[in-house]
Amino acid sequence: MAGGLGRVQRHFLVIAPVEVGGFKGSLQRWMIFRRCVVLVLRRSRVAVWRLVAEGVSVQEAAGRVGVSVGFVRSVMYQCGGVIPQHLLREPSGRYLNDLDRVVIMVGLKQKMSMRQIAKLIGKSPGTVSREVRRNRKPRKSYDARVAQIKAERRAARPKPSKLATDSRLRTCVQFGLSKKWSPEQISHRLVEKFPNTERMRVSHETIYQAIYVQAKGSLRREVEAKLRTGRTLRKPRRQKAADGRSTRRIPGMVMISDRPAEVDDRAVPGHWEGDLIIGADNKSQIGTLVERTTRYCMLVGLPQSRDAAIVADALIDTIKTLPAHLARSLTWDQGIEMAAHAKVRIATGTEIYFCDPHSPWQRGTNENTNGLLRQYFPKSTDLSQHTAEDLTFVATELNGRPRKSLGWKTPAEALNELLLTSQKQTGVATTT
């Protein structure tokens, strides 16, 4: 905390036209400093909200603002993960900001005139005079913190929610939530059910606002339990950059929605799913590849690091052991370890597709296989201790296990049948 106060003190020295000293000899100066601390923390909250609204992760937002991860999470929980829109707008130079109000507060304490204060902040004396008159209470001094809070409340311009004022609409929404429908499904269903009743329309965004912002205490927990995600706060998605391009952290991703239909029905072999299983303290890892048609598993040794370049080289070496017709595509999640996916695609000819965020079911075969692999590689253990021979042994054992989905054949047998069939077809083609 001492380091945090030091930052606030330096900030105060920059914005306040007074010499602060050590804050020990003046109770008045100490009170001013405390108000500045509150304003600096409010400014940090606004900075966090703006970064989270862009889709920046909690850890990255904390690093950019210079606060702890716990501070960022507390800010998000306070607003239910729904960002206050009036705080996302960059203030124009026309209006006073929090720093201007601090200068006004300190200037008044120093018995400065309105004209002197106005010159310091670059505003007219009338603006300063109106600000002081509007926010100074009788027999009390001007408080920058209170004035800033009032200004933000006026900017918000709150109005009653549509769901709060219409009991019939609210009942229909509650019914949909009780059936575990998503807010978007509820919104569209209302249009189908009441095509000619304009008042029975509500956007899914309004429903989310009611859940995460307006619902409190036990009501919020009750409503959240009915959401399919079960989240206690909303997670903003990453926004697009000014030029319209995605701001995803992995450039050039091809999403699973663009994957050929032949992958989904498992009729054509050679389409794989991949992921990492992580060891104790996130310090070790093993790559896993599973073929969707045969459930054949290959393990990729990564004893030292999951750096993108190292993962790419290891995947290239593994995929090149396969015939070209059995290395058609690879589907992965959006882990940063696949940042060099273009290198893998160019070196192997294998198309790389990425799942949607937080959608492990889109790699269901791989997720199931990873669960089986935990019999050999338990959680919270050091995975770097396993040699290449160990990985080969485990893969062989897993590929020799009969599977109900394969008619009780083993993945190894199913893959061998595919290889034999392709060899016969190639032979026929050659003789003709």
QUIZI-V825906 format. One line per field, one symbol per residue. phi: phi as a letter, one per 20 degrees, with the letter a starting at -180 (. if undefined). burial: I if it has 16 or more other C-alpha atoms within 10 Angstrom, else O. Layout:
phi: ???
burial: ???
This chain:
phi: .fffffffffffffedeceememeecffffffffffgfffffffffffgffffenffgffffffenceffffffffffdmneffffeefffeffdfdffgfffffffffemeffffffffdmcfgfffffffffdeegmcefdffffffffffffflfbfffffdcffffffffffffemffgfffgffffffcfddffedbfffffffffedefclffffffffefffmfebfdfefeeffenefdgfdfmfdeffefgffffemfdfoddccadddeflldbaceccceffdmfdcddfcfdadggfffffffffffffefgfdcebcdceefffdfefffffffdmefdcdffglcfffcgfffffffffffecgfmceeffeeffffffffffffeefcffdmmfegffffffffffffffffffffe
burial: OOOOOOOIIOOIOOOIIOOIOOOOOOOOIOOIIOIIIOIIOIIIIIIIIIIIIOIIIIOOIIOOIOIOOOOIOOIIOOIIIIIOOOIOOOOOOOOIIIIIIIIIIIIIOOOOOIOOIIOOIOIOIOOIIOIIOOIIOOOOOIIIIOIIOOIOOOOOOOOOOIIOOOOOIIOIIIOIIOOIIIIOOIIOIIOOOOOOOOOIIIOIOOIIIIIIIOIOOOOIIOIIIIIOOOOIIIIOOIIOOOOOOOOIOIOOIOIIOOIOOOIOOOOOIIIIIIIIIIIOOOIIIIIIIIIIIIIIIIIIIIIOIIOIIIIIOIIIOIIOOOOOOIIIIIIIIIOOIIIIIIOIIOOIIIIIIIIOOOOOOIIOIIIOIIOOIOOOIOOOOIIIOOOOOOIOOIIIOIIOOOOOOOOOIIIIIIIOOIOOOOOOOOOOOOOO
